[in-house]
């Protein structure tokens, strides 16, 4: 799974919810708006409304996707809080659809992605490209995959630190003035449920390759594993870094 796939999944969901909102049928009922006390005559007005159950189901789904996409500190959060008070009336539905369209467009164009995260992603991509170049242009027998493994491990460690400081609340990356090392970072982020046990095991496997390369244990891994590591770290950061 890549970041682009995940983003498209949310965009598809936005489109689906917008379509549901726009196609929600409007019903009418007669509502008393006044009466004559002496004659007993009552005045009625046609009142438009939406199916209550369908509206509540749709409203709940809208809140769920907005909560997942819009950053916690965004100014749009105040508008999202209004969704819970929206009634099953066409005017409220129209406002909600317009809001969904605006948020979907901003999300598609990347306006909710933090600038520092974008910069980190670009830097990581550059270094991973360098690691690939070390593999592709290395001569047979010169173990060019060793520095590629060290560089890729450094990119992974930097990426995990970046993820930790962007959590809410922030996850400390230092203990008693010493920075957490790669394996420790993997464990603390797993405890914060950033990813599951299966992902953590894969990250530890890459950490083992990086450590073996850094400590001269070159027989503990090979070029094929490093190539897979570069691709895997790239996919991991694409999914979790932003």
C-alpha positions as a Python dict, from the first residue, in 0.01 Angstrom:
ca = {
    (1, 'X'): (0, 0, 0),
    (2, 'X'): (134, 346, -84),
    (3, 'X'): (49, 697, 23),
    (4, 'X'): (-111, 768, -316),
    (5, 'X'): (-336, 463, -283),
    (6, 'X'): (-446, 570, 66),
    (7, 'X'): (-510, 927, -47),
    (8, 'X'): (-720, 809, -342),
    (9, 'X'): (-922, 589, -110),
    (10, 'X'): (-1022, 896, 92),
    (11, 'X'): (-1091, 1100, -220),
    (12, 'X'): (-1319, 824, -348),
    (13, 'X'): (-1501, 824, -14),
    (14, 'X'): (-1544, 1202, -30),
    (15, 'X'): (-1694, 1170, -380),
    (16, 'X'): (-1927, 896, -259),
    (17, 'X'): (-2053, 1098, 39),
    (18, 'X'): (-2099, 1410, -174),
    (19, 'X'): (-2305, 1210, -423),
    (20, 'X'): (-2517, 1060, -144),
    (21, 'X'): (-2583, 1403, 3),
    (22, 'X'): (-2674, 1559, -330),
    (23, 'X'): (-2911, 1276, -424),
    (24, 'X'): (-3086, 1252, -88),
    (25, 'X'): (-3459, 1284, -165),
    (26, 'X'): (-3651, 1578, -23),
    (27, 'X'): (-3992, 1513, 132),
    (28, 'X'): (-4263, 1763, 227),
    (29, 'X'): (-4517, 1784, 505),
    (30, 'X'): (-4773, 2042, 609),
    (31, 'X'): (-4672, 2236, 919),
    (32, 'X'): (-4898, 2464, 1124),
    (33, 'X'): (-4758, 2818, 1119),
    (34, 'X'): (-5050, 3000, 1279),
    (35, 'X'): (-5416, 2984, 1378),
    (36, 'X'): (-5715, 3208, 1445),
    (37, 'X'): (-5824, 3172, 1807),
    (38, 'X'): (-6181, 3281, 1742),
    (39, 'X'): (-6256, 3087, 1425),
    (40, 'X'): (-6023, 2798, 1490),
    (41, 'X'): (-5886, 2833, 1139),
    (42, 'X'): (-5529, 2712, 1103),
    (43, 'X'): (-5268, 2824, 854),
    (44, 'X'): (-5031, 2565, 708),
    (45, 'X'): (-4702, 2586, 526),
    (46, 'X'): (-4522, 2319, 330),
    (47, 'X'): (-4206, 2210, 517),
    (48, 'X'): (-3920, 2032, 337),
    (49, 'X'): (-3731, 1759, 519),
    (50, 'X'): (-3498, 1465, 461),
    (51, 'X'): (-3534, 1109, 585),
    (52, 'X'): (-3410, 1131, 943),
    (53, 'X'): (-3243, 789, 953),
    (54, 'X'): (-3067, 831, 618),
    (55, 'X'): (-2953, 1180, 713),
    (56, 'X'): (-2806, 1070, 1049),
    (57, 'X'): (-2623, 781, 883),
    (58, 'X'): (-2480, 1014, 619),
    (59, 'X'): (-2391, 1283, 873),
    (60, 'X'): (-2203, 1030, 1087),
    (61, 'X'): (-2003, 908, 787),
    (62, 'X'): (-1916, 1267, 697),
    (63, 'X'): (-1787, 1337, 1047),
    (64, 'X'): (-1575, 1020, 1038),
    (65, 'X'): (-1390, 1107, 718),
    (66, 'X'): (-1344, 1471, 814),
    (67, 'X'): (-1199, 1370, 1150),
    (68, 'X'): (-953, 1138, 972),
    (69, 'X'): (-841, 1390, 710),
    (70, 'X'): (-846, 1736, 871),
    (71, 'X'): (-551, 1806, 1107),
    (72, 'X'): (-638, 1851, 1474),
    (73, 'X'): (-515, 2213, 1481),
    (74, 'X'): (-684, 2319, 1157),
    (75, 'X'): (-922, 2616, 1164),
    (76, 'X'): (-1174, 2388, 990),
    (77, 'X'): (-1217, 2185, 1309),
    (78, 'X'): (-1466, 2440, 1444),
    (79, 'X'): (-1681, 2393, 1136),
    (80, 'X'): (-1664, 2015, 1167),
    (81, 'X'): (-1797, 2042, 1525),
    (82, 'X'): (-2113, 2202, 1380),
    (83, 'X'): (-2196, 1881, 1196),
    (84, 'X'): (-2339, 1721, 1511),
    (85, 'X'): (-2602, 1997, 1535),
    (86, 'X'): (-2705, 1983, 1169),
    (87, 'X'): (-3072, 1890, 1122),
    (88, 'X'): (-3234, 1679, 853),
    (89, 'X'): (-3331, 1979, 641),
    (90, 'X'): (-3223, 2061, 283),
    (91, 'X'): (-3048, 2386, 379),
    (92, 'X'): (-2827, 2209, 634),
    (93, 'X'): (-2760, 1928, 386),
    (94, 'X'): (-2658, 2181, 119),
    (95, 'X'): (-2410, 2349, 356),
    (96, 'X'): (-2258, 2013, 450),
    (97, 'X'): (-2218, 1908, 86),
    (98, 'X'): (-2047, 2239, 3),
    (99, 'X'): (-1814, 2193, 301),
    (100, 'X'): (-1727, 1838, 193),
    (101, 'X'): (-1646, 1959, -158),
    (102, 'X'): (-1415, 2232, -26),
    (103, 'X'): (-1230, 1999, 212),
    (104, 'X'): (-1201, 1730, -55),
    (105, 'X'): (-1045, 1976, -298),
    (106, 'X'): (-796, 2105, -39),
    (107, 'X'): (-708, 1749, 59),
    (108, 'X'): (-656, 1647, -305),
    (109, 'X'): (-424, 1942, -363),
    (110, 'X'): (-218, 1860, -52),
    (111, 'X'): (-301, 2164, 159),
    (112, 'X'): (-340, 1957, 477),
    (113, 'X'): (7, 1808, 452),
    (114, 'X'): (244, 1984, 689),
    (115, 'X'): (527, 2169, 516),
    (116, 'X'): (795, 2019, 739),
    (117, 'X'): (663, 1671, 665),
    (118, 'X'): (677, 1741, 292),
    (119, 'X'): (1038, 1858, 325),
    (120, 'X'): (1129, 1548, 527),
    (121, 'X'): (968, 1328, 263),
    (122, 'X'): (1163, 1497, -16),
    (123, 'X'): (1493, 1469, 173),
    (124, 'X'): (1429, 1103, 250),
    (125, 'X'): (1348, 1037, -113),
    (126, 'X'): (1676, 1199, -222),
    (127, 'X'): (1884, 987, 17),
    (128, 'X'): (1704, 668, -80),
    (129, 'X'): (1775, 752, -443),
    (130, 'X'): (2143, 782, -351),
    (131, 'X'): (2125, 439, -188),
    (132, 'X'): (1979, 297, -509),
    (133, 'X'): (2258, 457, -708),
    (134, 'X'): (2516, 290, -485),
    (135, 'X'): (2360, -45, -569),
    (136, 'X'): (2311, 16, -939),
    (137, 'X'): (2655, 157, -1008),
    (138, 'X'): (2859, -57, -772),
    (139, 'X'): (3105, -303, -918),
    (140, 'X'): (3075, -674, -856),
    (141, 'X'): (3254, -776, -539),
    (142, 'X'): (3307, -429, -395),
    (143, 'X'): (3015, -461, -151),
    (144, 'X'): (2860, -129, -250),
    (145, 'X'): (2540, -255, -90),
    (146, 'X'): (2699, -208, 254),
    (147, 'X'): (2699, 175, 252),
    (148, 'X'): (2358, 159, 83),
    (149, 'X'): (2227, -35, 384),
    (150, 'X'): (2379, 215, 629),
    (151, 'X'): (2230, 510, 439),
    (152, 'X'): (1887, 349, 415),
    (153, 'X'): (1891, 269, 785),
    (154, 'X'): (1975, 631, 863),
    (155, 'X'): (1683, 746, 649),
    (156, 'X'): (1450, 509, 835),
    (157, 'X'): (1574, 629, 1174),
    (158, 'X'): (1527, 993, 1075),
    (159, 'X'): (1178, 915, 947),
    (160, 'X'): (1076, 745, 1271),
    (161, 'X'): (1200, 1042, 1474),
    (162, 'X'): (995, 1275, 1254),
    (163, 'X'): (684, 1060, 1306),
    (164, 'X'): (739, 1060, 1683),
    (165, 'X'): (760, 1438, 1720),
    (166, 'X'): (444, 1488, 1512),
    (167, 'X'): (228, 1264, 1729),
    (168, 'X'): (-25, 1425, 1961),
    (169, 'X'): (101, 1430, 2228),
    (170, 'X'): (459, 1423, 2102),
    (171, 'X'): (652, 1103, 2170),
    (172, 'X'): (989, 1180, 2339),
    (173, 'X'): (1285, 1074, 2123),
    (174, 'X'): (1541, 1125, 2400),
    (175, 'X'): (1582, 959, 2740),
    (176, 'X'): (1815, 1118, 2997),
    (177, 'X'): (1963, 1336, 2725),
    (178, 'X'): (2038, 1044, 2491),
    (179, 'X'): (1857, 992, 2163),
    (180, 'X'): (1659, 673, 2124),
    (181, 'X'): (1826, 437, 1880),
    (182, 'X'): (1652, 274, 1585),
    (183, 'X'): (1517, -38, 1758),
    (184, 'X'): (1391, 164, 2054),
    (185, 'X'): (1213, 407, 1821),
    (186, 'X'): (1044, 115, 1648),
    (187, 'X'): (918, -17, 1981),
    (188, 'X'): (786, 313, 2120),
    (189, 'X'): (595, 391, 1800),
    (190, 'X'): (442, 45, 1805),
    (191, 'X'): (325, 110, 2162),
    (192, 'X'): (168, 433, 2038),
    (193, 'X'): (-15, 218, 1779),
    (194, 'X'): (134, 401, 1483),
    (195, 'X'): (164, 56, 1323),
    (196, 'X'): (101, -304, 1418),
    (197, 'X'): (326, -591, 1531),
    (198, 'X'): (376, -719, 1176),
    (199, 'X'): (508, -383, 1057),
    (200, 'X'): (728, -356, 1367),
    (201, 'X'): (887, -693, 1291),
    (202, 'X'): (973, -580, 940),
    (203, 'X'): (1123, -257, 1073),
    (204, 'X'): (1335, -454, 1320),
    (205, 'X'): (1457, -674, 1034),
    (206, 'X'): (1573, -365, 846),
    (207, 'X'): (1734, -233, 1163),
    (208, 'X'): (1928, -561, 1192),
    (209, 'X'): (2061, -516, 837),
    (210, 'X'): (2163, -156, 910),
    (211, 'X'): (2337, -258, 1233),
    (212, 'X'): (2518, -546, 1065),
    (213, 'X'): (2642, -312, 792),
    (214, 'X'): (2753, -48, 1042),
    (215, 'X'): (2944, -300, 1255),
    (216, 'X'): (3119, -480, 971),
    (217, 'X'): (2914, -800, 981),
    (218, 'X'): (2890, -810, 604),
    (219, 'X'): (2814, -1182, 583),
    (220, 'X'): (2487, -1137, 774),
    (221, 'X'): (2305, -988, 474),
    (222, 'X'): (2335, -960, 97),
    (223, 'X'): (2268, -718, -188),
    (224, 'X'): (1922, -858, -260),
    (225, 'X'): (1812, -790, 99),
    (226, 'X'): (1941, -433, 82),
    (227, 'X'): (1756, -373, -244),
    (228, 'X'): (1436, -498, -83),
    (229, 'X'): (1510, -282, 222),
    (230, 'X'): (1537, 35, 12),
    (231, 'X'): (1204, -32, -155),
    (232, 'X'): (1039, -126, 174),
    (233, 'X'): (1163, 181, 362),
    (234, 'X'): (1047, 403, 76),
    (235, 'X'): (698, 251, 86),
    (236, 'X'): (684, 268, 466),
    (237, 'X'): (774, 637, 479),
    (238, 'X'): (533, 718, 197),
    (239, 'X'): (254, 569, 404),
    (240, 'X'): (344, 687, 755),
    (241, 'X'): (563, 995, 731),
    (242, 'X'): (302, 1256, 632),
}
